[in-house]
Amino acid sequence: MELATHDLAALGAADLVRVSASIPRAAPRTFALLTAGLVFPLSAAVLVHSLFTHPIILRLQGANGDYSSSDSAQWLKLFAYQFLYLILLFTLSLLSTAAAVFTVASLYAAKPASIASSLAALPPILPRLLRTFLWVSLLMLAYHLVFALTVLLLLLLFAPSSSPPSLPFVLILVVVVFVFLAIHVYISALWHLASVISVLEPLCGLAAMTKSKQLLQGRTRTASVLVVSYFAACGVTAVLFRAAVVKGRGEEGSLGLSLPGRVLAGAVLVSVLVCVNLLGLLVQSVFYYACKAFHNQQIDRSALYEHLGGYLGEYVPLKSNIQMENLDA
């Protein structure tokens, strides 16, 4: 397997993506089934949900573009769609992450990889990922609260009631937004790495996030490039899908395609997002091994083999022997 033969500690973002893209060749059937069963529904849900919510939003906007607060039935339908979408997105995201990380780790540990074993490992893995996700959610909530309070404080201090706003207000606001976007990227990198740690090490929740923070030291720039690139690819795909498929002819931002053209464009864009999400899941796993190598932390493959077998009921895992600690050069 190419992952096991590379000096991962020295690889940059582009090389990590290239190595990750080569992984499915080691178990094509397993990754094909994983993609069809989990990554495709996840990607389709991300894009297609706007087909249901967009008509409701248009009805709520009305002819003058102002949202109507009196149409309670439409608002209830919109909230119901969004709630179901978030539940589906959350569930598929956890399942895809667990299956992808387990499969890549199986290949790394020279353990037979199959879709059956990956799915069988999900029940014990999911509670660990859920615990980590809840801690990350609390961190994100605190982050957004601080951001909102900071913007509110700026509004109170500068009171930009004039049009246009004053230059100092605009400059400070740009700096604040840039700083908080950087923090958002860092938290996202922290979360993705902590998710892998939750599967491959006897850590989850706050402990996994703490370990993730340690592993990111010295690799933050690479992690930022990977996260921003992933967000950009997903964002561009979503914008194109909205313009080509969701919006009808005559709407602002619409590409004005015919129905067959919209169907074809939708299929192509969903396929693109499937590739982006699958590659993102693989990069997330490979980046974990790269961070371990960067910090001279060797992974005991026999212990990893047994640890993965523990999810399948093959043995009782020894929590203290999943991996070796830092090795002095």
MOBELQUI-V931230 format. One record per run of one state. SS is the DSSP state (helix for helix, strand for strand, loop for the rest). FROM is the first residue (numbers start at 1). LEN is the number of residues. If there is no record, write none. Layout:
<<SS	FROM	LEN> <SS	FROM	LEN>>
//
This chain:
<<loop	1	1> <helix	2	4> <loop	6	2> <helix	8	3> <loop	11	2> <helix	13	14> <loop	27	1> <helix	28	34> <loop	62	10> <helix	72	37> <loop	109	6> <helix	115	6> <loop	121	1> <helix	122	37> <loop	159	8> <helix	167	34> <loop	201	5> <helix	206	11> <loop	217	3> <helix	220	27> <loop	247	12> <helix	259	36> <loop	295	2> <strand	297	1> <loop	298	3> <helix	301	11> <loop	312	7> <helix	319	3> <loop	322	4> <strand	326	1> <loop	327	3>>
//
